[in-house]
Amino acid sequence: MIMATWKPKRNKYNARKTEYRGVMYDSKGEAGLAAQIDALIAIGKVTGVERQRRFDLIGANGSKIGTHRVDFVLTFADGHREVYEYKGCPSRDWSLRKKLFCDNYPSIPYRVFGNKKLAA
């Protein structure tokens, strides 16, 4: 008789949900990025973090095109904010949403971690 072993279900990008400090993250990489952010908080470089923040994306004529949900928005000790995003495998429209975000929010740097080709 063959016994089936239960494995956690993965999403379509083969990411495995991972828990870090009591919070479930969409992937192992995102949880690892959360650990790096905790290190920045510990040394005092980062004073605040927002998870899964949604930003409206506005077109040239002022109409709302859609929204973009980022993994983390960090507030640094000097007051500036940055977006930290983990991407192992980009979704179909992520590149367009990232460009629209950067066009709508030029004062917020958008940092991509994970796949080296995406970070360039």
C-alpha positions in Angstrom: 0.0 0.0 0.0 1.3 3.4 -1.0 1.0 6.2 1.5 0.6 9.7 0.1 2.5 12.5 1.8 0.8 15.8 2.1 2.7 18.8 0.5 1.7 22.4 0.8 0.0 23.6 -2.4 2.1 25.9 -4.6 0.8 28.7 -6.8 1.1 28.9 -10.5 4.6 30.3 -10.2 5.7 27.4 -8.0 6.2 29.6 -5.0 5.7 28.1 -1.6 4.0 30.2 1.1 6.4 30.8 4.0 5.9 32.0 7.6 8.3 34.4 9.1 7.8 35.8 12.6 4.1 34.9 12.6 3.3 36.4 9.2 2.6 34.4 6.0 4.4 35.6 2.9 3.7 34.6 -0.7 7.1 33.0 -1.2 10.3 32.0 0.5 12.1 34.9 -1.2 9.6 37.4 0.1 10.0 36.1 3.6 13.8 36.4 3.2 13.4 40.0 2.1 11.3 40.6 5.2 14.2 39.3 7.3 16.6 41.7 5.5 14.2 44.6 6.2 14.1 43.5 9.9 17.9 43.8 9.9 17.6 47.4 8.6 15.1 48.2 11.3 17.4 46.7 14.0 20.3 49.0 13.0 18.0 52.1 12.8 18.1 52.7 9.0 14.4 52.0 8.6 11.7 53.5 10.8 8.5 52.1 9.3 7.3 49.3 7.0 4.0 48.9 5.2 3.2 45.4 3.7 1.1 44.8 0.6 0.4 48.5 0.0 -1.9 49.3 -3.0 -1.2 52.3 -5.2 -3.5 53.8 -7.8 -2.2 54.0 -11.3 -3.4 57.1 -13.2 -3.2 57.6 -16.9 -2.1 60.7 -18.9 -5.7 62.0 -19.1 -6.2 61.6 -15.3 -8.3 58.5 -15.3 -7.5 55.5 -13.1 -6.0 52.7 -15.1 -5.7 50.2 -12.2 -3.8 49.5 -9.0 -0.4 48.0 -8.2 0.2 46.1 -4.9 3.8 46.2 -3.8 5.4 43.9 -1.2 6.9 46.5 1.1 7.0 50.3 1.4 9.9 51.3 3.7 10.3 54.7 5.4 13.9 55.4 6.2 15.3 57.4 9.1 15.8 60.5 6.9 12.1 60.4 5.9 12.3 59.2 2.3 10.3 56.1 1.2 11.2 53.2 -1.1 9.4 50.3 -2.5 11.0 46.8 -2.0 9.6 44.1 -4.3 10.6 40.5 -4.5 10.2 38.8 -7.9 11.2 35.3 -8.6 9.0 35.0 -11.7 7.2 38.1 -13.0 3.5 38.0 -13.8 2.4 38.9 -17.3 1.5 42.5 -16.6 4.1 43.2 -13.8 6.5 45.0 -16.1 3.8 47.4 -17.3 2.5 48.0 -13.8 6.1 48.8 -12.6 6.5 51.3 -15.4 3.2 52.9 -14.6 4.1 53.1 -10.9 7.5 54.7 -11.7 5.7 57.2 -13.9 3.0 58.0 -11.3 5.3 58.1 -8.3 8.8 59.3 -9.5 9.8 60.3 -6.0 9.6 56.7 -4.6 12.4 54.5 -5.8 11.3 51.0 -6.8 13.8 48.3 -5.8 13.5 44.8 -7.2 15.0 41.8 -5.4 15.2 38.2 -6.6 15.7 37.4 -10.2 18.9 39.2 -11.3 17.6 39.9 -14.8 14.6 41.8 -13.4 16.7 44.0 -11.0 18.7 45.5 -13.9 
